[in-house]
């Protein structure tokens, strides 16, 4: 079974029905049906709440986040993860934290719409659409 870590943008696509909603929803369904194991970093959850609350409001955002976390397991972010991410010296610190969390979980993919942000890492970064295509052939 493939293990993935979804990036903040994929979670927001799903919650806010943004343009890549269809692919994000299919990833959600794959995780819900236990075809894959999905994670989301604990640090991303606060960002997701903040960004979604402005569009949905507080109560609907909490419900949408509970729904998301029903399927995607929150992945702990430790002080070691933060220090490892700082040592990466990537342009986007949030992405470096996500990467380190994924690395420590031994995920197969980081699913993101910003694959170039993860190009320095050894974990393959893949778009939601690419992941759906890849999983279809397995």
matplotlib code that plots the C-alpha trace (Angstrom):
import matplotlib.pyplot as plt

x = [0.0, 1.4, 1.9, 1.6, 1.9, -0.5, 0.7, -1.3, -2.5, -4.0, -5.9, -7.2, -8.2, -10.4, -11.8, -12.5, -13.5, -10.7, -9.9, -8.0, -10.8, -11.6, -8.1, -7.9, -11.3, -10.1, -7.1, -9.4, -11.6, -8.5, -7.4, -10.9, -11.3, -7.9, -6.2, -3.5, -2.4, -2.6, -0.8, -0.9, 1.7, 0.4, 2.0, 0.0, -3.3, -3.0, -2.2, -5.1, -7.5, -6.3, -6.6, -9.9, -11.6, -11.4, -13.4, -15.7, -16.1, -15.0, -17.6, -17.7, -13.9, -13.8, -16.2, -14.3, -11.1, -12.6, -13.8, -10.3, -8.6, -11.1, -9.1, -5.6, -3.7, -2.1, 1.7, 3.5, 6.1, 8.8, 11.6, 14.0, 11.9, 12.1, 15.9, 16.3, 14.1, 16.2, 19.4, 17.9, 18.1, 15.2, 13.6, 10.2, 10.5, 7.0, 7.9, 11.1, 9.1, 6.6, 9.5, 11.2, 8.0, 7.4, 11.0, 10.5, 7.3, 9.0, 6.2, 6.3, 5.2, 4.6, 1.4, 1.5, 0.7, 4.2, 6.5, 9.4, 9.5, 10.5, 13.0, 16.0, 14.6, 14.8, 11.1, 9.2, 6.9, 4.0, 0.9, -2.6, -3.3, 0.0, -0.7, -4.1, -2.6, 0.3, -2.0, -4.3, -1.5, -0.5]
y = [0.0, 3.4, 6.0, 9.7, 13.0, 15.6, 19.2, 22.2, 23.1, 19.7, 19.8, 23.3, 22.1, 19.5, 21.6, 24.7, 23.0, 24.8, 24.0, 20.8, 19.6, 16.5, 15.0, 16.0, 14.4, 11.2, 11.0, 11.5, 8.6, 6.4, 7.1, 6.7, 3.3, 2.3, 1.8, 4.3, 5.6, 9.4, 11.8, 15.5, 17.3, 18.8, 22.1, 22.2, 21.8, 25.2, 26.8, 25.1, 26.2, 29.8, 29.9, 28.0, 30.0, 33.2, 31.5, 29.2, 30.7, 29.2, 26.5, 25.1, 25.1, 23.1, 20.6, 20.3, 19.8, 17.1, 15.4, 15.7, 14.3, 11.4, 10.1, 11.7, 11.0, 14.0, 13.5, 14.9, 17.6, 17.4, 19.7, 17.4, 17.8, 21.6, 21.5, 19.1, 21.4, 24.4, 22.5, 21.9, 25.6, 25.4, 28.6, 27.6, 26.6, 25.2, 22.8, 21.8, 20.9, 18.9, 17.1, 16.1, 14.8, 12.8, 11.5, 10.4, 8.6, 6.9, 8.1, 7.0, 10.4, 14.0, 15.0, 18.7, 21.1, 22.6, 19.8, 22.1, 23.1, 19.6, 19.0, 19.0, 16.0, 12.3, 11.7, 12.0, 15.0, 14.4, 16.3, 15.0, 14.2, 12.4, 10.4, 9.3, 8.2, 6.3, 4.5, 3.4, 1.4, -0.3]
z = [0.0, -1.0, 1.7, 0.8, 2.5, 1.0, 0.8, 2.1, -1.4, -2.1, 1.2, 0.3, -3.2, -1.6, 1.2, -0.9, -4.2, -6.0, -9.7, -8.9, -6.6, -8.7, -8.3, -4.6, -4.1, -5.8, -3.5, -0.5, -1.7, -2.2, 1.4, 2.7, 1.0, 2.4, -1.0, 0.2, 3.5, 3.6, 6.0, 6.5, 8.7, 11.9, 11.0, 7.8, 9.6, 11.3, 7.9, 6.3, 9.0, 8.7, 4.9, 4.7, 7.5, 5.4, 2.6, 4.6, 8.0, 11.3, 11.9, 8.3, 8.3, 11.5, 10.0, 6.7, 8.6, 10.8, 7.6, 6.1, 9.3, 9.4, 6.4, 6.4, 9.6, 11.2, 11.2, 14.2, 13.7, 16.3, 17.3, 15.5, 12.3, 12.6, 13.0, 10.1, 8.0, 8.9, 7.9, 4.4, 3.6, 1.1, -0.2, 1.4, 5.0, 5.1, 2.3, 4.0, 7.1, 5.0, 3.3, 6.6, 8.0, 4.9, 5.0, 8.6, 7.7, 4.8, 2.4, -1.2, -2.5, -1.5, -3.4, -4.2, -7.0, -6.4, -7.3, -8.1, -4.4, -3.6, -6.4, -4.0, -2.0, -2.6, -2.1, -5.4, -5.5, -7.7, -8.7, -7.7, -11.3, -11.8, -8.6, -9.8, -13.1, -11.3, -8.9, -11.8, -13.3, -10.0]

ax = plt.figure().add_subplot(projection="3d")
ax.plot(x, y, z, "-o")
ax.set_aspect("equal")
plt.show()
